[in-house]
Amino acid sequence: MIKLIVLDVDGCLTDGRIIYTSDGGEIKNFNVKDGLAISSWINMGNHAAIITGRNSKIVQKRADELGIKHLFQGVKDKEKVLNELIDSLGFKYYEVGAIGDDLNDYKMLRSVGRSFTPKDAVKEVKELVDTVLTCNGGEGAVREMIDILVDECDLREQFMAVWL
């Protein structure tokens, strides 16, 4: 059973676009359905982590909003950070699910028990993962991943009970 989900940001939690304002600020779009699913996953007693190659105050804010306690930004070697996280939590690799969309996610995705990628991911990642989702990054891909995990583990009732 999956106990930890690991999320990439740009291209998974967002559509991959990075928008800069004239004063140097950054804008990212997050999907509210992804957020509700992540919050529900955590409220069910599971863990969620973000491992991303970029640094962004917006990502810190989103992680705080959703209750994601494991946030790693500016990461060059995602597999190394993943290994350290799994060790610190005492999990096995087969208890981890992850979503990524590009080559910098490749080694991380091949290490986990259940791997996912959005529909608009790069070819090499699509060929590697267990599941290519029907949603694009930033358009509900993370929600789709969590829904699949919830159903595979027969946790739909518990998932729904968080909000009902």
Secondary structure, DSSP 8 states (H G I E B T S, - for coil): ---EEEE-IIIIIS-S--EE-TTS-EE----HHHHHHHHHHHHTT-EEEEE-SS--HHHHHHHHHHT--EEE-S-S-HHHHHHHHHHHHT--GGGEEEE--SGGGHHHHHHSSEEEE-TTS-HHHHHHSSEE-SS-TTTTHHHHHHHHHHHHTT-HHHHHHTT-
